Amino acid sequence: MNSPEPSLDQVSTQLIAYLRAELHDPDLDYDQPPTPIRGGYEAFTYHFKLQSRPRSQSQLRSQSQRPELAKPLVLRLFQRYRNPIQAIRESAVQNALAGQGYPAPAVLFTGTDKAQLGGAFLIMAFLPGQNMLAAAEPADLPTMLGQTHAALHALSAEPLLKNLQAQGFAERQVRLAGRLAWLQEKGEQFPWLRESIDWLLANRPSEPPRLAICHGDFHPLNILVAEGQVSAVLDWPGFMIGDPVMDVAFTMVLCTIAAKQLLPGQNWDEILAQYLAAYREERPLDMTHLNYYRLLRCVVAFIDGAEGQAVWRSPAAVNYLRQHVDDIANIDVVDYTVDRET
């Protein structure tokens, strides 16, 4: 399903053509042409910079009206098979967060016409830093992770809901109800998961009165650190509005299963214990439904693996997921194999 990465020449030519048309400036050019930023499943990512010194009156006007255009920028180009709605959703959440001072990159342009660059795309502010595992002191990592997560959940969801409503999205689409409806559809495609999905439907918990913006994929590789401080939280395609413990549960599954495979040298059990302690020092966390949401993330991980994500296809990950589901719901996911054709 993945499409081949476009050539740099193609990306550079199409991107500058789009920006010239969008900014009504035929003389606009690069100060630094696009260069790839590696990582991620769903999109190709590039760093670039436009001319810092205007060469035309139209560019002078665009830079005076939008000074952020003179700073380093990032292109996030979604693979062609991705629905353009994803670009609109990510733009809505990142701008809602950036508007509240959270370190999510503000989106400057959102493109949904795949003919322009070969897929939907975002052009957004470049936020400096290295991923948390590379840049943070090991002793500081759990505290930074917990504090940054708590800060996200302390934000109001109202600006995001307004952004989504303005784009024609129903709130249900980013709530637990929408995720469960999606799972029901997937149950038709993956019948070996129907018992687990039925358990999630039958045991759906009540949600707290105040819901939070949940990242959905909050782990150290999606967080940048610069000069000892969190500088950016990236990759928002799986965001939801829901119970904060849902997001915490997702992080626990990600770090317990995926991170242990990718970074086996870390003591993830200890990191998670310290992360939870740091989170709870910032804000309270009701853990009543933690296991429900852990099972939810496991079922989604089964689907991710069946659809090709390598981290969830390894025998170690599959066995852990099966054990987790069995421990929580007494369900043995017996039909899944890592070699299943999708």
N, C-alpha and C positions, 0 to 999 in steps of 0.2 A: 504494500500500500504506500510506503514511503516513496516520495519523488526524489530524483537525483538533485544534488545541490547545483544551483545555477553557477555559471562561470562568474568570476569577479568582474570581468569586463561587462557582462550582461547586467549585473546588479548595478554597477557604477553608472552605466549609460541610462538605464531605465529610471534609477532613483533621481539623478540630477534633472532628467527631463520632467519627471513628476513635480519636483520642487520648483523648477523654473516656471512651469505652468501655474502651480498653486500660488506662488508668490508674485506672479506677473513680472518676472525678472529674467529676461533671456540671457543676461550676462552672468548669472549666478554660476559659481564653480566651486570646486573643492579646495580647501586648504590641505586636508588630509583625505584621500579617497577611502572608500570602504575597505576594511580589513576584517576577516572573520573572527568571531569570538566563539570558541568551540564549547559544545555541551548542549544538552537538551534534546528532546525527542520530537517536539511538535513544530519547531521553527528553526530557521537559519538566522543567526544573529551577527550583526556587523557594527563596528565602531567607525565613525567618520566625523569630519569637521568641515563646515563650510568656510568660505573665505571670511577672515576676521576683519579685513579692510574692504569696505565697499568699493566696487568699481563702477557703480552706476547709481543714478538717482533713485531708481526703484529699489535697489538693494539697500541703499542708505535709509529709505523709508521703512523697509521691512525690518531692518535691524534696530532702528530707533523705536519702532512699535513693538517689536518682539526681540528684546535683547538676548533671550535664551537661544536664539538661532546662531549667535556668534560663539556659543560654547560647544564642547564636544557632545555629539549626539549618538544615538543607537538606533539602528533599524532592526526590527524583529519581523522577519518575513516568514509567514506561516506556510507550511507545505500546501501544495495546491489542493489536496483532497480535503483540507480543513474548511469548515463552514465559516464564511466571513463574519457570522454572528459572534464567533469567538473573539475576534479583534475588537468588536464593539463592547463586549462584556468586559474584556481586560482593560480597555480604555476607561470604562466607567468606574471600575473598582480602583485602579491606580490613581486616577485624578481625584476621586473622593478621598482617598487616603492622603495623598500629597497635600490636598487642600486643608487637611487637619494637622499637618506637620509631621506625618509619619513618613519614614524613609522609603517610600515607594516612588519609582521614577515617574514623573509627570509625563503624560502623553500629549504631544504637540499636534500630531496628525494621525488620523485613522483612515486607512484605505481598505475599501471593501470590493473594489473592482479588480478582479484577478488579472485582467488584461494589462494593467499598469506595470506590475512588477512580477507577475507570474503566480501570485497568491495574495491573500489579504495580508495587511501589514500594519505595524505601528512604528511611528518615529517618535522617540522619546528622549528625555534628558539622560545624559550619561552620568551615573553616580560612581565615583571611584572606589577602589578597594579590591581585596582578594577574598575568596570564600573563607568563612569563619574557621574552618579546620586548618587552613594554611596560615591565616593571619593572626588568630587569637592565641594568647597564651593558654596552654591546656588547662591550667587551673581556673582561668577566667571564663572558659567557654560555656560551662553549664549555667553560670549566673547570667551571662549575656543572653544566652538562648531563652532562659526563663523570663527575664525582664522584658526582652523585646516582644515575646509572645503575649505577656500580660498587658503591655502597652497597646498592642493591637486590639485586644479584647476590651480594653477600656474606652475605645473610641465609639462615637455614635454611628449607628448604621443608617441614620436618616439621610445624610447626603448621598450615600450610595443608592439607597432606594429611590431617591429623587432622580439621580442620574439614569438608573435603569428604567424607571417609568417614562422618562423623557425620550428614551430610545425604544419604547414600546414593549418592554419586557414585563411580564407579570411577576410579582414577588414570589409566587409559588415556584417559579423556575429555579430560584436560588435557595430554596428552603429544603428541609428534610423531605417534605412531601414530594418535591420534584425529583430528588435523588432516588427515593423509593420507587417512584413511577418508572424511572429509567431502569432500575434493577428488574422490575417486573418484565419489561420488554426484553432485557438481556436474558431473563430466565427462559424465554422461548428459544433463544439461540444456544444457550448452554444449560440444557435440562439437568445436568449433574449438579447444578447449583440451586435448583428450585427449592429443595428442602431448606437450605440456609436462607434463601430469600423469603420464603414463607415464614420462617421463624422471625426474621426482621420485621415483617409486616405485622405479625401477630403480637409482637412484644414491643412495638413502637412506644417509646417513652413520652411522657408529657415534657414540654419545653418550658424553660423559665420565662417569666414575663419580659425580662430584658435580654434580647438576643444580641450576639456579637458578630462582627465580621470575622469569618474564619478563613484562613489561608488555604487549608486543605493539603498542603505539601510543605509544611514548615519544618525545615531541618537545616543543619549547618551549611550544606552545599548551596542552598538558596539564599544565604545571608552573606553580605559583604561587610568586611571590617577594614577601616582605614584609621591609622593613628590611634589604635586601641579602642575605637568606638564603632558601633554598627553604623554603616553608611548607606546600606541599601538592603531591602528585602525584595527579592525577585520572583518571577514565575508564578503568576496568579490565575492560570486557567481553571484550577479546581476550587476557586473560592466559593463559599456559601455564607448564608446568614443563619446562624443557629446557636445552639448551646455551646458555650466556650469549651466544655469538657469534650465535645466532639472533636474539636481541633487538637486538643491535648492528646486525646486517644489516638488520633491519626499520627501525630508526631511520635508517640510511643511505639506504634507498630512500625513506622518507617525506620526509626533508629534501632529498634530491637531486631528487625529482620534485614532490611535492605542495608543499613549502615554496617551491620556486623559482617555482611558479605563483602562490601566494598572496602571497608576499613577495619579489618579484623584485629588490628593492633590496639584499638581503643577499648577501654572498659566501659561499654555502653550502659550496663546496668547501673554503675555508679554515676555516670554522666546523667542518666535520666532521673535518678533519685535527687541529685543536686539541682537539676533543672526544675523539677516539681517544687522543691523547697524554695528556690528563688522566685518562681512564679507566685507561690502562695504568700510570700512576703510582700508582694505588690498588690495582690487582689485575692479575694476568696475564690475557692473553686469547689463546687459541689460535685463529688466523685460518684454519686449514686448510680449514674448510668454509664460509667466509664467502660464496663465490659460490653455493653450493647454497641457502643461506638467503635470499640476495638474490633468486634466481629464484623461490623459494617465495613471497616477498612480492609479487613481480610478478604471479604467477598469481592470487593472492588479490585483487590490485588490479584485474586484468582482470574478475574476478567482481564485485567491488564496483562497478565502472563499469557493467557490464552490468545490474546490479540497481538502478542509479539514482544512485550517488554522483557528484555533478557533478565533483569534483576529478579523478576518474579517467576522465572521459569526454571531456575536451578533446583536440583533435588533438595538442597538444604532449605531453601525458601518454601518450596511446596510442602515439605514435611512439617515445617514450623507452622505454616498457615493451617494445615489440616489439624495439627495438635491444638492450636488456638481455638478453632471452631469447635472441636470436640470437647475441650475443657469448658467452654462457655455455654454451648447449646446442646451438648451430647449428640452431635451430628458428625458422622464420618463421611467426609467428601471422598467417596471411593472411586468415582469414575474419571477423575482428573488425571491426566498424564502430561508431562512436560513436552511430549512429542505429538500432542494432539494437533491435527491440521485445523486451521481456522480459515 
